[in-house]
Amino acid sequence: MNLVRRDLKNLAAYIAGKPIPETQRELGLEKVYKLASNENPLGVSPKAIKAIQKALREINRYPDSQSFYLKRRLAQEFKLSPNNFVLGNGSDELIDVIIKTFVENNETILTANTTFLEYRIISKVNGRRIHEVPLKDFTYDLEKIRKRVNNKTKLIFIANPNNPTGTYVNKKELINFIKSLPAHTITVLDEAYDTFIDVNDFPKSVEWIRNKNIIVLKTFSKAFGLAGLRIGFAVAKPELTQYMEKVRQPFNLNSLAQAASVSALDDRIFLSKTKKNNLTGKKYLYRELAKIPVTYIPSVANFILVDTRLDCFLVFKQLLKKGIIVRDMKQYGLDTFIRVTIGTGEENKSFISALKEVIMNQKRIN
Ligand SMILES: Cc1ncc(COP(=O)(O)O)c(C=O)c1O
């Protein structure tokens, strides 16, 4: 008997970065570095830890379903109103909420073909059609995407910076694109990595939410170091957020997450250390990668896409044996690429030394 929806039978599930304990268990390794999920290598903000410890005493209660204090703090941070925000169990959940809220059965979704895989997976799980447009020079090709927009296009997902390439679309390109869209289309600007930006022409897209059909997504999982607690937020005009509020689960943001994120926003020292570590690490990795027979795509985020010119799964496996977890890019169709998160100084050094060995060994074999 066919119990499962037919359109889900061949769905390729999301493959997450391999966890450290799993790698230790499987390979009998003690020291393992994870550079696979673009998490914060400096750990957790001390202020957030204090807030979690305090909030622990009240986890017998349901969380505040309105996340009053976090919305108030975000409103203050962005000079907006609390009703401009919708909170999610990670921005992953908000992608789902957005599709459920806005896309009718016969409407379609547009994005790039090498981008965050959840746009594809969540669209399909919701029974919605998604069209994927090839990148140009590893960057979103807004011109081509614009040409694919028609009267059925409801949503456009743009990861800016893009994952896994680390590239970005600049302010001018993006605003011209958004201005050119028909009134029935909503653009989702997924800015999970915006905190790491080190260029001047990156868009301040939150300033556009009043007058445009856009939803800006941000997360506490990356620079704010709270990936394990699952906190993301959407910023948009109330005409959009009020309906997303009806679709999200009432207690989607747990009380520890609410407490931690307010304090993480206040911890400017931790954030500034995080940014500094990323810039220093990026410079080091660029310098060292240039000495190995590989190429890389310059990144404005906290990860780098590296073309090893070898089978990426083989490189991934060999690095794993040396206690370094990276992400092989097979599921993105980039068969010779790995994506590495910029880590601490020690992690970056260990990665480079392991990669050198793997590449040299393979060259000898070949
Ligand atoms: C572009 C992009 N958007 C969203 C997410 C999901 O983040 P969250 O942890 O908030 O669900 C990620 C995580 O890797 C990402 O790369």
PDBQT file of the ligand as one rigid body, heavy atoms in Angstrom, charges set to zero:
ROOT
HETATM    1  C1  LIG A 401      21.672  30.955   3.927  1.00  0.00    +0.000 C 
HETATM    2  C2  LIG A 401      21.157  30.295   5.158  1.00  0.00    +0.000 A 
HETATM    3  N1  LIG A 401      19.934  30.579   5.577  1.00  0.00    +0.000 NA
HETATM    4  C3  LIG A 401      19.417  30.008   6.687  1.00  0.00    +0.000 A 
HETATM    5  C4  LIG A 401      20.157  29.106   7.426  1.00  0.00    +0.000 A 
HETATM    6  C5  LIG A 401      19.510  28.459   8.603  1.00  0.00    +0.000 C 
HETATM    7  O1  LIG A 401      19.860  29.053   9.767  1.00  0.00    +0.000 OA
HETATM    8  P1  LIG A 401      19.115  28.734  11.131  1.00  0.00    +0.000 P 
HETATM    9  O2  LIG A 401      20.116  28.065  11.991  1.00  0.00    +0.000 OA
HETATM   10  O3  LIG A 401      18.681  30.076  11.636  1.00  0.00    +0.000 OA
HETATM   11  O4  LIG A 401      17.936  27.851  10.834  1.00  0.00    +0.000 OA
HETATM   12  C6  LIG A 401      21.450  28.785   7.042  1.00  0.00    +0.000 A 
HETATM   13  C7  LIG A 401      22.225  27.814   7.806  1.00  0.00    +0.000 C 
HETATM   14  O5  LIG A 401      23.202  27.293   7.429  1.00  0.00    +0.000 OA
HETATM   15  C8  LIG A 401      21.962  29.387   5.872  1.00  0.00    +0.000 A 
HETATM   16  O6  LIG A 401      23.174  29.089   5.427  1.00  0.00    +0.000 OA
ENDROOT
TORSDOF 0
